[in-house]
Amino acid sequence: MNPQATTSAEIFNSTVAGFAIATAWEVGALDELHERGVVDVPAFCARHDLHLPSARGMFAALASAGVVVRDGEDTAHAGPALPDVYRDKAFFHWLTIGCAELFGNMPRIVRNENRAGAFYRRDAVAISYACKDINRQAFDPAFWEAMEAIDFSFRTVADLGCGGGGRLAQIAARYPDVTGVGIDIAPAALRDAAANVAADGFGGRFEFIEADVREMDADQRLEKVEVLTCFMMGHDFWPREQCVASLRRLREAFPNVRRFLLGDTARTTGIPDREKPVFTLAFETAHDLMGVYLPTLSEWESVFEESGWTCLNARPVHVPADSVVFELA
């Protein structure tokens, strides 16, 4: 028997476990396991108003993947897979909650006759929830290195695809005099962003604009922006001709930007199918289903000069694979 072979039962059960991981994170069970190493299931359900049989099923699914080791139905101890799963929890949430409807409709979406109009949907709020943690774990170290390398003072920032406003709140906390703008196409995400930055005490420093960042027009609110950020959505600018046009429009819409920090995940090359790391397969397959072109890193590097930007630096991000923070001017 091939030692790399995977049984259908393992594949099937891991699918259920993926949903359980996302759920356990959202209800606080993964945090408790990470911090305390054990969960008393009935007591946890009582504290969080959870349905006990459902929670027992969730922990059983976690146990099938080694995330927990159960002592009967009512005690769950941290399992050998917990450290990796806890680190990667947001990727599971992005997949099983944020993109559940997209992958659930794969049989319909792969048929050309159904690929017209708004042929797919994703949960923008759930994706924003996941991306906040993905940003923190993956992109933030490179992002803050790039921010600290800025060699001029600035007072106004803007975040493209701002989601729940997490990056703006981070910037506000570190730079007390900075104000700015958050821009997103999803009204629900903007409502969350406004509420989140207000809850953090920064509500008076930011305003939020509903817009498609690929087609930005001149706006007085954007003219003072000196630092522009955009994370985990730059691939939406593509294919190439459209990307060049969108980057040129951003150059025009933000005439006083002196630094543009663009962080994104590219399409991987040369990784064998069975060796793809966490997130890569889901990310690339999701965008194939949506018909969104994913450029490689070399393709990204080829568009900046043509679109009016100069790439000063490219800081690698190790997870997800082939991710980077470009420093543009």
N, C-alpha and C positions, 0 to 999 in steps of 0.2 A: 504493500500500500504506500502511495506517495505520502511522505511525512508532512507535506504542505497541504494535503487535501483537507477540505473543510466539509463537514457533513451538513446536510440540509437542515437538520435540527439545530445545529450551531448558528447557521445563518438566520433561521427563523427566530430563534430565541434572542439573538442579539438585536434583531429589529425591535422586539418588544422592550428589551433592556434600554435601547436608545430613548424611547418615549419615557421610560421610567426615570432615566437620568435627568432629562429635562424637567420632569415634574418634581422630582426630589429636590432639584435646585430651587425651583420656583416656590415651593412650600417651605423651604428652610431645612430640609432633612440632610442635604449634603453638607451644609454649613455646620450642623450639629455633629455629624459624623467626623468632619474634618477637625473640629475644635475639641470634641470630647471623646471621640473614638467609639461611642456606643449610643444607641437610641432605644429608649423604652417606648415601644410603638403605641400602646394604649395611652400612655401619659402624653406623648408627643401629639397624638390626635386630639386629646382633650384640650391641650394648650392652643392648638391651631384650628380647632373646630373642623376636623377632618373626619370623613367617613371611615371607620375602622376597617371594615372588610376591603375597601378600595386601597387603603394604605398598606394593608398586609399584602395585597396583590402587587403593589408597587415594590415593596421590599423583596418579595419573591423574585420579581423580574431582575432587580439589582443583584440578588444572590446568584442568579443564573449566569451572570457575567463576572462574578468575583468582586463586585463593588462592595458588597457586604457579605458577611457570614452570619447566618441566622442561628440563634439558639431558640428553637421552637418558633412559634409565630409572632411572639411579642417582644423579642430582643434581637437587635441587629447590631453587629460589631463591624467596624471598619475592615474591609477585605483587602486583599493584595492589589486589586486594581484601583482602589480609591484614589491614591495620589495622582495617577495619570488622569483619571476621570474628573477629579476635582479641578485640575489645571485646565482641562479641555471642556468643561461643562457647558460653556456658552456655545461651542460648536454644535453640541447635541441639541441645544435649545433652538439655535438658528435652523437646523435641519428639521427636527420633528414637530416644532410648534410654528416657527416662522414660515417654513416652506412646506408644511404638511399638505395643503391643498394642491400645491404645484406638483409634488411627487405623487399624490393620490390620483391625480388626473393624467398621469403619464400615458396610459393607454389611449386616451382621447387626443392628447397633445401631439403624440408622434404621428398622427394622421394629418396629412397636408390639408385635407378638406376642413379640418377644424381650426386651422391656424389663421384666423382672420379676426380683426377687431381686438377686443380685450379678451384674449383666449386663455389667459391664466390669471390667477390671483395669489398674492402672498400677504401675510399678516405684517403690515408695516410696523405696528407697535411692538409685536413680539420680536421682529428682527432688530428694531432699535434697542430693545431690552438686552438682547444677546450681544449686539455690537458694542454696547457700552463696556461689557466685560472683555470682549475680544480686543477692543482698543486698549484697555488697561493692561492686559496681559501681553499682547503682541506688539502693538504699535507704539505705546507710550514711551518705552525707553528710547527708541530712535527719535520719536517726536520731540522729547525734551532735550535730547542732545542737539537736535537741529534748532530748537528755540533758543537754547543757550549760546549757540554759535552766531546768532543774529548780532551784527556789529553796529546797530543803530537803535536809537530809542524809538518807541512807537506808542501810540495811544488808542488806535482803533483797529479791530480785527473783524474778520468775517469767516464763518464756517459754512462751507457748501455741503448740503446733505447733512444738516446738523442733527437729525434724529431727535433724541431726547434731550439734547442740550448739554451732554456731559462734557464735551471738550471745551465749550465756552465757559462752563462753570470752573473747570480746571484752570483755564487761563485767567479767569477773574480772581481766583484765589491766590494765584502766584503773582499777578500784576495788578495791584489795587487801583491803579489809575486808568486801566484799560476799559473801554466800552466797545460795543460792536453789534453785529447783526448775525442772526442765524437764518439760513435759507434752506427750505426743504419743499418737496413737491407734495408731501403727505400732510393734510390738515391735522390728522390725529396725532402725528409725531410732533407737529408744531405746538399743539395744545399741551402735550406732555412736556415739551421743552420749556415753554413759558412757565408752567407750574413748577417744574423741577428747579429752574434757576431762581425763581422767586422763593421757593422753600429753602434754598441754600443761601438766601440773603442777597442775591445779585439781580433781582428782578428789574430794578431801575436802571441797570447798566446795559441791557440788551433789548433789542426789538427783533421781531421775527417776521419773515416775509415768505409767503407761499409762492414758489416759482420753480420752473424747470431750469436747473442750473446749466443745462446744455444749451439753453436759448436765452441767456441773460441779456437784458436791455439796459441802457443807461438809466440810472436812478440816482437822485441826489443823495439818498441814504448810503450809497456805496462809494461816493467820490472821496471820502476821507479815509477809507480803509487802506492801511499800510501793510498789514500781514493777513494773508489769505490762507485758509486751511481747507483741506478736502481729504477725507479718509474713507476707504472701502467702497467708493462708488465711482472712481475715475474711469473704470472700464465701461460705465454706461455712456461715456462720450463716444465710444467706438461704433462702427469701423473707422478706418484711418481718415478718410476724407471728412467725415463728420467730426472726428476728434480734433483735427486741425482747425476746422471752422469753429468748434465750441471753445477751444483754447484761445483763439483769436478774439472771440466775443468777450471772453472773460478779461483779456488784456484791455479791451476797450471799456468794458463796464466798470472795471476797477482801475482807473487811470493812475492812481497814486500808490498802487501796491508795489512794495519793494522786495517782498519775499512771499513766495507761494510754496507752501509745504503740501505736497501731494503724496499721500500714502495709499498704496493699493496692492492687491494680490493679482499676479499675472498668471497666464496659462503656463503650466509646467511643461518642460520638454525633457525627454530622455529617461523618465522614471518608468520602470516596468509596471504593468497594470497591477500586479499583486504586491507591489512595494510602495504604493502611494500612501503618504502620511495622512494623519487626521485632517479632515476638512477638505483636502484637495479634490477627492473624487466627487463629493457632494457639491462643492462650489462649481466645479467645471461642468458637471452634469446638469445642475440647475440652470446655468446660463445657456447651455446647449438647448435645453427645453424651452427656455424663454426666447431663444433666438437672439441673445445678446452676445456680440463678438467679444471674446476675451483675448487681448493682445499678450504676447510674450514680453519679457523685459526688454529684449532688443528692439521690438517694435515700438515700445514706449519711448525708448531713447532716441528713436528716429524722427519723432514728431515735434520736439520742442523748438528747435531753431526755426523750422518752417512756420510755426504758429506764433512766433514773436517772443518766445521765452528762452532764457539761457539756463541750462542745467549746471548749477554750481557744484552739486554733490549728490550722491545716491547712497543712502544709509540702508544697509540690508536689515531685514526683519526675518528671523529664522523660522518662526511658525506664525501663520501658515507658510508653506513652501513658496518660494519665488515671490516674496513680498518685499516691499521697499518703500522708503520715504525719500522722494525726490525733493531737493531744495532748488527752487526755480527763482529767477529774478528777471 
